[in-house]
Amino acid sequence: MDSSLIKVRAPATSANLGAGFDTLGMALSLYNIVTVKQTLPPGEFISEVTGEGARELTDAKSNLVIKSYLDACGAWKIENPHGFEMHSNNVIPLSRGLGSSATAVVTGVLIARELNKIKAPETEMLRVMTRIEGQPDNVAPCFLGGMTVGCWDGNDLKYVRLPSLPSDMYVVVAVPDVKVKTSDARNSLPDVVNFGDAVFNLGRAALMAAAWATGQWDMLSWGMDDRLHQRYRAKLFPGGDVIMDRVRSIPGCLGAAISGSGPSVLALSRGRPRKLAEAMCRTFSEHGVDSLFFVLEGNAGGARIEAVL
């Protein structure tokens, strides 16, 4: 049995950012670390998890890192791929709209590349990740870092990485002690949308990308507005129907949105991040929910292999 050690560090992400439904996403400076301790015979996997998901992610067969590894091996037509023993140190909260599943997908694909010595270009790596995840809004920033715009038609992927945020801009994320399943968040959305709402979101998403690309940060409050998904998803967690309006009114807030499918809420700020965090957590508390907050960087680097021994 071969001995190997691979360590992958993958960042949290926030998708949608308001108007950019299934398209926009940014990496955040909160990381899960997965270590492959040794290779095992094909079909054999051992998984140990500490931190977030230590109780929920005990079954190696259902572990998304391992499933993504096998999916990537299948995409690259690798016969009888190695099994392995791994340890996950998880910091990113589960089912909170911070891209924990995307970190698992990206990590699994990176392990498949390293263990099998695959020489795949960036575009091919992202295509495999997106096919597994279903959309590029989380896997693209997780893999590439920073802020990304991605378009996926089920086969081809086009993406752009936008410029970095200014060094004095903060990303404040409030995480309530409730979970929202991605499937429930999807099911909350209507099958048909109003034409006016579609036009509204097209304008806001275009403005968001253009403002980010040109550094016109005062436009973000408009660019992060939305009529396609947030009004429905805000009903899935306590305080969701009031928290964003309250946060946007605080001086220094450039824009706020539900992070991914929720229930976490994200705000961009130039200065006074604690005021934003306090307002978010106070709102959740008023609705009977405990919460915690992070003040993070929105220029986080993408997933990377930290060690191969």
C-alpha positions in Angstrom: 0.0 0.0 0.0 1.5 3.3 -1.1 2.1 6.1 1.4 1.0 9.6 0.5 0.1 12.9 2.0 -1.9 15.6 0.3 -3.3 18.6 2.1 -5.9 20.8 0.5 -7.0 24.2 1.8 -10.3 25.4 0.4 -12.2 28.7 1.2 -15.8 29.4 2.0 -17.8 31.2 -0.6 -20.8 33.5 -0.8 -22.9 33.0 -4.0 -25.5 35.2 -5.7 -24.7 38.4 -3.8 -28.2 39.6 -4.5 -29.0 39.9 -8.2 -26.3 37.5 -9.5 -28.5 34.3 -9.0 -26.4 31.2 -9.8 -23.8 33.4 -11.4 -21.9 35.6 -9.1 -19.7 34.4 -6.2 -16.9 35.4 -4.0 -14.3 33.6 -1.9 -14.1 34.3 1.8 -11.2 34.0 4.3 -12.6 31.0 6.1 -11.1 27.6 5.2 -11.7 23.9 5.5 -8.5 21.7 5.4 -8.5 18.1 4.1 -5.5 15.8 4.6 -5.1 12.6 2.7 -3.0 10.4 5.1 -2.4 7.4 2.9 -3.8 5.6 -0.2 -5.8 2.5 0.1 -7.0 -0.2 -2.3 -9.7 0.7 -4.8 -13.1 1.2 -3.2 -11.7 1.5 0.4 -12.1 4.8 2.2 -11.7 6.0 5.7 -12.9 9.5 6.7 -12.4 11.3 10.0 -14.0 14.7 10.6 -13.3 17.3 13.3 -15.1 20.6 13.7 -18.2 21.4 11.7 -20.0 18.2 10.6 -18.1 15.9 13.0 -21.4 14.2 13.8 -23.2 14.4 10.4 -20.3 13.4 8.2 -19.2 10.1 9.8 -20.1 7.9 6.8 -17.2 7.7 4.3 -19.5 6.4 1.6 -21.7 9.5 1.6 -18.8 12.0 2.2 -19.0 14.6 -0.6 -15.2 14.9 -0.8 -15.0 11.2 -1.6 -18.0 11.2 -3.9 -16.5 14.2 -5.9 -13.2 12.4 -6.0 -14.8 9.4 -7.6 -16.9 11.5 -10.0 -13.8 13.3 -11.2 -12.0 10.0 -11.7 -14.9 8.8 -13.7 -14.9 12.0 -15.8 -11.2 11.4 -16.5 -11.8 7.7 -17.2 -9.5 6.4 -14.5 -10.1 2.7 -13.9 -10.0 1.4 -10.3 -8.9 4.6 -8.7 -7.1 4.5 -5.3 -9.1 4.6 -2.1 -7.6 6.7 0.7 -7.7 7.6 4.3 -8.5 11.3 5.0 -9.0 13.8 7.8 -11.2 16.9 7.4 -10.8 19.9 9.7 -14.0 21.8 9.0 -14.5 25.4 10.0 -17.1 26.5 7.5 -20.7 26.1 8.9 -22.8 23.5 7.2 -26.1 24.4 5.4 -25.7 28.1 6.1 -25.1 29.4 2.6 -21.3 29.6 2.8 -20.4 27.1 0.2 -19.4 24.1 2.4 -20.5 21.7 -0.3 -18.4 23.5 -2.9 -15.3 23.2 -0.8 -15.9 19.4 -0.7 -16.4 19.2 -4.5 -13.3 21.3 -5.2 -11.2 19.4 -2.7 -12.3 16.0 -4.1 -11.5 17.0 -7.7 -8.0 18.3 -6.6 -7.3 15.1 -4.8 -8.3 13.1 -7.9 -5.9 15.2 -10.0 -3.0 14.8 -7.6 -3.4 11.1 -6.8 -3.7 10.2 -10.4 -1.2 12.7 -11.9 -3.8 14.3 -14.2 -2.5 17.3 -16.1 -5.8 19.1 -16.6 -5.9 22.8 -17.4 -7.8 25.3 -15.2 -10.9 25.3 -17.5 -11.1 21.5 -17.5 -10.8 21.4 -13.7 -13.6 24.0 -13.3 -15.8 22.2 -15.8 -15.6 19.0 -13.8 -16.3 20.8 -10.6 -19.3 22.6 -12.0 -20.7 19.4 -13.5 -20.6 17.9 -10.0 -21.9 20.9 -8.2 -24.5 21.9 -10.8 -23.6 25.6 -10.9 -20.4 27.7 -11.0 -21.3 30.3 -8.5 -19.6 28.6 -5.5 -17.0 26.3 -7.1 -15.5 29.0 -9.3 -14.6 31.4 -6.5 -13.6 28.5 -4.3 -11.2 27.2 -6.9 -10.0 30.5 -8.3 -10.4 32.9 -5.3 -11.7 36.4 -5.3 -14.9 37.4 -7.1 -16.1 35.5 -10.2 -18.8 35.6 -12.8 -19.7 32.3 -14.3 -22.1 31.0 -16.9 -22.9 27.3 -17.4 -25.1 25.7 -20.0 -24.8 22.2 -18.8 -21.8 21.5 -20.9 -19.7 24.6 -21.6 -18.5 27.0 -18.9 -17.4 30.6 -19.3 -16.1 32.6 -16.4 -14.3 35.8 -15.5 -12.4 36.7 -12.3 -13.1 40.3 -11.3 -10.5 42.7 -9.6 -9.9 42.5 -5.9 -11.7 44.5 -3.3 -10.0 47.5 -1.7 -7.9 46.7 1.3 -10.2 48.8 3.6 -13.4 46.9 2.6 -14.8 44.4 5.0 -17.1 41.4 4.5 -19.3 40.9 7.5 -21.2 37.6 7.7 -23.8 36.8 10.3 -24.6 33.1 10.7 -27.8 32.2 12.6 -28.1 28.9 14.5 -30.6 27.5 12.0 -30.0 25.5 8.8 -31.6 25.9 5.4 -31.2 23.0 3.0 -30.3 24.0 -0.6 -33.2 21.8 -1.8 -35.7 23.7 0.4 -34.3 27.0 -0.8 -34.7 25.9 -4.4 -38.2 24.6 -3.8 -39.2 28.0 -2.3 -38.7 29.7 -5.7 -41.5 30.2 -8.2 -41.5 28.3 -11.5 -42.4 31.5 -13.4 -41.1 35.0 -12.7 -42.7 38.3 -13.7 -41.1 39.9 -16.8 -40.5 43.2 -14.9 -38.7 41.3 -12.1 -36.5 39.6 -14.7 -35.6 43.0 -16.3 -34.9 44.4 -12.8 -32.4 41.6 -12.0 -30.7 41.8 -15.4 -30.0 45.5 -14.8 -28.9 44.9 -11.2 -26.6 42.0 -12.0 -25.0 43.9 -14.9 -24.5 47.0 -12.7 -23.0 44.8 -10.0 -20.4 43.3 -12.3 -19.6 46.6 -14.0 -19.3 48.4 -10.6 -17.0 45.7 -9.3 -14.9 45.8 -12.4 -14.4 49.6 -12.3 -14.3 50.1 -8.6 -17.5 52.2 -8.4 -18.3 50.8 -4.9 -21.1 53.2 -4.2 -23.2 51.3 -6.9 -23.2 48.1 -4.9 -26.3 48.8 -2.9 -28.2 48.8 -6.2 -26.2 46.0 -7.7 -27.0 43.7 -4.7 -30.7 44.3 -4.9 -32.9 41.4 -6.1 -36.4 40.3 -7.0 -35.8 36.7 -8.1 -34.9 34.7 -5.0 -34.3 36.7 -1.8 -37.9 37.6 -1.0 -38.8 33.9 -1.0 -35.7 32.7 0.8 -36.0 35.4 3.5 -39.1 33.6 4.7 -37.2 30.4 5.5 -35.3 31.7 8.5 -36.3 34.0 11.5 -35.6 37.6 10.9 -34.9 37.2 7.2 -37.7 39.6 6.2 -36.2 42.5 8.1 -32.5 42.0 8.5 -31.3 43.3 5.2 -33.2 46.6 5.3 -32.0 47.2 8.8 -28.3 46.5 7.8 -28.5 48.7 4.7 -29.5 51.7 6.7 -26.3 51.6 8.8 -23.6 54.2 7.7 -20.8 52.5 5.9 -22.8 49.6 4.5 -22.3 49.3 0.8 -24.7 46.5 0.2 -26.3 43.4 1.8 -27.6 40.1 0.6 -28.5 36.6 1.7 -25.4 34.5 1.3 -26.0 31.7 -1.1 -29.3 30.0 -0.3 -29.2 31.3 3.3 -29.7 31.7 6.2 -26.4 33.6 6.6 -26.5 37.3 5.6 -23.5 39.1 4.2 -22.8 42.8 4.1 -20.0 44.8 2.5 -18.6 47.7 4.5 -16.0 50.4 4.4 -15.4 50.9 8.0 -17.6 50.2 11.1 -17.9 46.4 10.5 -18.7 45.8 14.2 -21.8 48.1 13.9 -23.1 45.9 11.0 -22.3 42.7 12.8 -24.1 43.9 16.0 -27.2 44.9 14.0 -27.3 41.5 12.3 -26.9 39.5 15.4 -29.3 41.7 17.3 -31.9 41.1 14.6 -31.6 37.4 14.9 -31.7 37.6 18.7 -34.9 39.6 18.5 -36.4 36.7 16.5 -35.3 34.1 19.0 -32.2 32.8 17.2 -28.6 32.8 18.4 -26.0 33.7 15.9 -22.3 34.4 15.4 -20.5 36.7 13.0 -17.3 36.8 11.0 -15.4 39.8 9.7 -13.7 38.3 6.6 -11.6 39.3 3.6 -13.4 39.2 0.3 -10.1 38.7 -1.6 -9.4 35.2 -0.3 -7.2 33.0 -2.5 -8.6 29.9 -4.1 -8.2 26.3 -3.1 -4.7 25.1 -3.1 -2.6 22.0 -2.4 -0.5 23.0 0.7 1.6 19.8 0.8 2.4 16.8 -1.2 4.7 14.4 0.6 
